[in-house]
Amino acid sequence: MTTESMQYCIHTRNLNLWYGEFQALKNVNTDVKNGLITSLIGPSGCGKTTLLRCFNRINERFTYVRTEGKIVILGKNIYDPDVSLIELRKSVGMVFQRPNPVPISVYENILFGLRIHHPFGSFKKSELDDIVEKSLMEVGLWKDLKDRLKAKATSLQLEQQQKLCIARLLPLKPDVILMDEPCSALDIEGTRAIEELMYQLRGRYTIVIVTHNMAQARRISDECIFMLLGEMIEHARTEELFLNPRNPRTGEYIEGRYG
Amino acid sequence: MNDTADSTLKNTLPQRQFLSIAMENLLELIIRLSGISAIIFVLAIFFFVFREALPIFFSDHFDLAKFLFNTQWYPTSEVNVRYGTFALTFGSISVTFLAMIIAVPFGLGSAIFISEFCGPKMKESLKIIIELLAAIPSVVWGFIGLTVMSRIIVSLTGAPVGVNLLNGGLILALMSVPIIVSISEDALKAVPDSYREAALALGATKWQIIYRVLLPSAKNGLLAAVLLGIGRAVGETMAVLMATGHAVQIPHGPLDSVRTLTANIAAELGEASAGSDHYHVLFLTGILLFIITFAVNLTADLVIRGIRRK
């Protein structure tokens, strides 16, 4: 095994967050391992989405949010004043609850990240075509969409839209992909397709997923973090957390006594 | 015992009164009438205006080609009556064009600021002030053009007269900005927040979100805003009558005076004796104006449909 810092991708230390007066995260300390899929589970309002939205600091678009503590991603505290939000969000991509492709073509959606981070004319047309093909291949959309690259992205099926939302992160070569209930708007088939895709991406990207669906957490994740009322209750390997929860509250939640 | 229970039950069973049924039908009729009243009014206006304009086609002094393309407007000449409206049409179009050059960037910029940049308090006060701007009567705008603006223009540019194309354009721009702002702001507000988050999460800056996400998403609404602004500017009468100088000529620059179709009708209809050629030709000018605004609205509609189909 290599050194400690190589093994972990995200550390949070004494992370506290307030929405106005309401404290949504209380002293969260956690370490997310490199290249694995980590699930954040817990009842509604427990702060799991809030925690996820800290990892790329997208929480801060609301001015009433106040954060304290440290989040170290790839060896750098992302709350340091010299951190560039743009660079952070390039290496930490995010997939949202509802598929949210921008209402432009499929092609342009995939290149959206590249276009905003590189001056006009940095890439040749053939390079761009390659990038689009590679990204769509990686999420398994190329076969379906190769003749519809000019179609408006919002006209696709929801499942395709969500895959596209994952595909558009890839040209920026992120290290971490955050997913906020990526399957909650999809049917069984769509959910299965996204889960399979996540499994294929596992290893190359560190994936953190928020899910309401405990069976899904069990199916796809290597590790689970259970949260309750803004606190991190338990972090363990998935089987361990589901079979032998150390904290009684974890056990009761998993058995469905509350939540 | 049973009988009385039955009878009370019967009494309480609601029996609708004839009057209430009649009232409901009457109300329905009234609502129906108000619904189709718009059609009736438009048709009535068409009918009236066309009827008043029609006799001019049978006049010896009138020629449709000259009416449209001649710049000579001498409706009261004793020896050689000429009804050329081209200078007036050109005046209307040039004033509107100038107004839009000023109003569109300001209006869109202000809408973007209100919807994306400013805080909630600032937003509320700005919206109220912009609504206030829309509530200023057009004669007051004309008054401002005639007195304040014209003096400023004369002192800044050294133009011989301050009431000219530039003055009219500026006044019209100020008048159409509120419409453009409020409709574009609605269009921007209607863009789902998830689009903004998507771009933000990819590392986009505020400006990149605006021109790569918001403007493409809201382009229909923004276009509608601009076209409504144009409609307002073309149809405006009192303010341009007072601010443009009212000289029938093709302007050579922004400091020349012009006259618009609307101002011409407003100024001359009172003096034209009813039933005269002059009177009829002014109604025809009204039809021309209507055709122009109709064309603007129609292109707007077609353009928006075209965008939607894509």
Interface residues (C-beta under 8 A of the other chain):
Chain A: N56 I58 R61 T63 L85 I86 E87 L88 R89 K90 G93 M94 F96 R98 N100 P101 V102 P103 I104 F112 G113 R115 I116 H117 K152 C165 R168 L169 L172
Chain B: G119 P192 S194 Y195 E197 A198 A199 L200 A201 L202 G203 A204 T205 Q208 R212 V213 P216 S217 K310
